[in-house]
Amino acid sequence: MKPSTKIPSTIVTRISKAISFIEDNLETKLALEEIAKEAYFSPFHFHRLFKAVTKETVNDFITRKRVEKAASFLLHQQEKTITEVAEIVGFTSLSSFSRAFKKFYGLSPVEFKKESPNKFSKICKEESKNGQVEIRFEEYICNIQNALNWIKMNAKTEVKMVPEMNLAYISHQGKMDLIGDAYTRLMRWATPKGLMNQPDLKMITIYHDSPKITDPDYIRMSACMTLNGEVATDGEVNTKVLPTTKCIVSRFEIGFDEFQQAWETSFVWMSEHGYQKATIDPFEIYHNNPQEHPEGKCIVDICIPVE
């Protein structure tokens, strides 16, 4: 989330803490007073500042996150019933869930679940005006075998436990390709503290939303760096712990234009090998500086948490 020129970065950071609290507790009844307390604001001031930072009211944000989480379940865990999904994401009744879901996606949860294998989990590529390839999540990605062949040729894929990592991070909200600005600010904060010289330093992107189900302007990501010890944070920088997580890990050496295909084929690999996506957010671990690579490529682990 890029801080506004009118909103101090410390306020953005406190709102980000409240957002994390909401996302971790969607299944519960979330009271404004409880959420505001997480950000150390009075409910009145919190509600006003939350909308200034996120461009949404607290209630609208909670509803959207619940609906999007439900859509993720309908995409990746189709054995769950509509009623079970509604309860998991915190809706008090099936009717209120159905109304909210249809308002977002134009389909009832039942229709979405029925169509998702053929529509919402597949992509096509379109030529934009400047000749670049844009990705649109609504058509076929490719046939399954082609996807599996591509990932076999371009990655080493295994299921393993990714160890716990302590992270410093800056939140980013908006277009995915603009997260580089958050990394620039993170490194500007880290450099004078000597943190860029830590042994085995890794940069990590955590994806809190999926472009399949979230409007591009609302997609949330975290630009992170690993920490080898406790560090005092300030401004918009915060810390979190990424717990030890069972993941499908695919190690790629790819160009920036191949990341989308890498993610899509990783999800195909997951489905075809009988794994289910866990509720923990997927993430990327970068192992090199692409500017130092002879072909400008990234050595990256794409990590999909699974149950």
TAURRA-V238148 format. One record per backbone hydrogen bond with DSSP energy under -1.0 kcal/mol. NH is the residue of the N-H (numbers start at 1). CO is the residue of the C=O. If there is no record, write none. Layout:
nh=NH co=CO
nh=NH co=CO
This chain:
nh=12 co=8
nh=13 co=9
nh=14 co=10
nh=15 co=11
nh=16 co=12
nh=17 co=13
nh=18 co=14
nh=19 co=15
nh=20 co=16
nh=21 co=17
nh=22 co=18
nh=23 co=19
nh=24 co=20
nh=25 co=22
nh=28 co=25
nh=35 co=31
nh=36 co=32
nh=37 co=33
nh=38 co=34
nh=41 co=36
nh=46 co=42
nh=47 co=43
nh=48 co=44
nh=49 co=45
nh=50 co=46
nh=51 co=47
nh=52 co=48
nh=53 co=49
nh=54 co=50
nh=55 co=51
nh=61 co=57
nh=62 co=58
nh=63 co=59
nh=64 co=60
nh=65 co=61
nh=66 co=62
nh=67 co=63
nh=68 co=64
nh=69 co=65
nh=70 co=66
nh=71 co=67
nh=72 co=68
nh=73 co=69
nh=74 co=70
nh=75 co=71
nh=76 co=72
nh=77 co=73
nh=80 co=77
nh=85 co=81
nh=86 co=82
nh=87 co=83
nh=88 co=84
nh=89 co=85
nh=90 co=87
nh=91 co=86
nh=97 co=93
nh=98 co=94
nh=99 co=95
nh=100 co=96
nh=101 co=97
nh=102 co=98
nh=103 co=99
nh=104 co=100
nh=105 co=101
nh=106 co=102
nh=112 co=108
nh=113 co=109
nh=114 co=110
nh=115 co=111
nh=116 co=112
nh=118 co=115
nh=119 co=115
nh=121 co=116
nh=122 co=119
nh=124 co=136
nh=126 co=134
nh=128 co=132
nh=131 co=128
nh=134 co=126
nh=136 co=124
nh=138 co=136
nh=147 co=143
nh=148 co=144
nh=149 co=145
nh=150 co=146
nh=151 co=147
nh=152 co=148
nh=153 co=149
nh=154 co=150
nh=155 co=151
nh=156 co=251
nh=158 co=249
nh=160 co=247
nh=162 co=245
nh=165 co=242
nh=167 co=240
nh=168 co=225
nh=169 co=238
nh=170 co=223
nh=172 co=221
nh=174 co=219
nh=178 co=175
nh=179 co=176
nh=181 co=178
nh=183 co=179
nh=184 co=180
nh=185 co=181
nh=186 co=182
nh=187 co=183
nh=188 co=184
nh=189 co=185
nh=190 co=186
nh=191 co=187
nh=194 co=191
nh=195 co=190
nh=197 co=194
nh=198 co=195
nh=201 co=198
nh=204 co=224
nh=205 co=284
nh=206 co=222
nh=207 co=282
nh=208 co=220
nh=213 co=210
nh=214 co=210
nh=218 co=215
nh=221 co=172
nh=222 co=206
nh=223 co=170
nh=224 co=204
nh=225 co=168
nh=226 co=202
nh=227 co=166
nh=237 co=234
nh=238 co=169
nh=240 co=167
nh=242 co=165
nh=245 co=162
nh=247 co=160
nh=248 co=304
nh=249 co=158
nh=250 co=302
nh=251 co=156
nh=252 co=300
nh=254 co=298
nh=258 co=255
nh=259 co=256
nh=262 co=258
nh=263 co=259
nh=264 co=260
nh=265 co=261
nh=266 co=262
nh=267 co=263
nh=268 co=264
nh=269 co=265
nh=270 co=266
nh=271 co=267
nh=272 co=268
nh=273 co=269
nh=274 co=271
nh=275 co=270
nh=278 co=305
nh=283 co=303
nh=284 co=205
nh=285 co=301
nh=286 co=203
nh=287 co=299
nh=292 co=289
nh=296 co=293
nh=298 co=254
nh=300 co=252
nh=301 co=285
nh=302 co=250
nh=303 co=283
nh=304 co=248
nh=306 co=246
nh=307 co=276
